[in-house]
Amino acid sequence: MTRTSPGTGTHASAGAPLDVVEPHVAQNYSPIPVTAATAEGAWITDIDGRRHLDCLGAYSAVNFGHRHPRIVAAALDQLARVTLTSRAFRSDRLEPFCAALASLCGKDMVLPMNTGAEAVESGIKVARKWGYDVKGVPDGRATIVVASGNFHGRTTTIVSFSDDPEARAGFGPYTPGFVRVPFGDLAALDAAIDENTVAVLLEPVQGEAGVVVPPDDYLPGTRALCSERGVLFIADEIQSGLGRTGRTFAVEHWGVEPDVYLLGKALGGGLLPVSAVVADHDVLGVLHPGQHGSTFGGNPLAAAVGHTVVDMLADGTWQRRAAELGDHLHARLRDFVGNGVVAVRGLGLWAGIDLDPALGTGKDFCLRLSERNVLAKDTHGSTLRLAPPLVVTESEIDWAMDRFAATLRQAPVTADHD
Ligand SMILES: Cc1ncc(COP(=O)(O)O)c(C=O)c1O
């Protein structure tokens, strides 16, 4: 196992020592000191040949496991045909992919992009244009309501409406046009909507905030408010969607259908960035040639991979697997509550775990867990997030949970705690 030098922390400031392992890599991450050489299914093998169970799944981008054979085969097949045309020309892959994805979402149209943040940016642009062209909001006055604790990506506009100082500070001036209200608070949402509101943008379950599941009336109430007030409901399902929670989309747990889906991460099958805005024609139809674009968005390779992912989700097998294994994972995790764990949340194969702060930071805990060959990621403070690939087996979950328990038992007490 390769280790970074001591003193290379998350908050390295200008002049701090460089990471000795990756001195030429911009230090915007503080990785667990495991260097992947190969990966297959739910396992990553490091450069020293040690195998680690991947319990993060690249933040849900590896839902189908590393190098799923069907997705790799689709990519290899497409590599031998055509990979990139730009949207200046048509490819024979794009329309079939968009038709399949639109159908999965129960919508008419797809705007293909690449990264999650691009899908969010595109969704914001579409909502604003819809507000001006369809709703009749005065030019330049459109607002979008977002939630506290949100995480939608890293662009300047997106960090403008974040309330995470780490994500936001130092990157101003900030983009106006956003109103933030507490997540889960319908009264606050109601009060924030006015005649210039074009959209409510929410993660149905907040991943980065620690897999925070809203109260049961929240998403149905949001749907009702948006319909009553003529506002688009945009669901950012970039992390929560495509099987992770035991349903195709997390909103299904509450029987809710948003106006716009934002998708990414797992849509790229763990191979490449593929994202999308999915909506009906009365929303996405506001875009006309020249008004939005991306050189790589919807490229034939991405479309072939994305289409395979959509096909894989068609019969519900992955979703059922996530639900069943998720029940097992959560049952195991609940046993730890009161024994080093304060609370556990989540849906399907997705869990946020609040550790007893006396056990140290979430990052410290992940480091100790990685020494037992289980890879996970902290979010904020003492909260961990687990999102193993959906190919993980019940016995692998048990294996990881046994190591989790051992790590809890051995975690050093670093502070007084009552
Ligand atoms: C809910 C959500 N939206 C958007 C993004 C941004 O995606 P990307 O990192 O691909 O830009 C993320 C990434 O974690 C996310 O969790």
The ligand as an SDF file (V2000), in Angstrom:
LIG
                    3D

 16 16  0  0  0  0  0  0  0  0999 V2000
  -26.5730   15.0180   -6.5040 C   0  0  0  0  0  0  0  0  0  0  0  0
  -25.3640   15.3720   -7.3400 C   0  0  0  0  0  0  0  0  0  0  0  0
  -25.4940   16.2450   -8.3380 N   0  0  0  0  0  0  0  0  0  0  0  0
  -24.4560   16.5930   -9.1030 C   0  0  0  0  0  0  0  0  0  0  0  0
  -23.1900   16.0700   -8.8820 C   0  0  0  0  0  0  0  0  0  0  0  0
  -22.0390   16.4920   -9.7370 C   0  0  0  0  0  0  0  0  0  0  0  0
  -21.6330   15.4590  -10.5840 O   0  0  0  0  0  0  0  0  0  0  0  0
  -20.1860   15.5120  -11.2630 P   0  0  0  0  0  0  0  0  0  0  0  0
  -19.1730   15.2960  -10.1890 O   0  0  0  0  0  0  0  0  0  0  0  0
  -20.2140   14.3930  -12.2770 O   0  0  0  0  0  0  0  0  0  0  0  0
  -20.0590   16.8510  -11.8930 O   0  0  0  0  0  0  0  0  0  0  0  0
  -23.0130   15.1700   -7.8320 C   0  0  0  0  0  0  0  0  0  0  0  0
  -21.6740   14.6200   -7.5400 C   0  0  0  0  0  0  0  0  0  0  0  0
  -21.4090   14.0750   -6.5050 O   0  0  0  0  0  0  0  0  0  0  0  0
  -24.1180   14.8090   -7.0350 C   0  0  0  0  0  0  0  0  0  0  0  0
  -24.0030   13.9620   -6.0090 O   0  0  0  0  0  0  0  0  0  0  0  0
  1  2  1  0
  2  3  1  0
  2 15  2  0
  3  4  2  0
  4  5  1  0
  5  6  1  0
  5 12  2  0
  6  7  1  0
  7  8  1  0
  8  9  2  0
  8 10  1  0
  8 11  1  0
 12 13  1  0
 12 15  1  0
 13 14  2  0
 15 16  1  0
M  END
$$$$
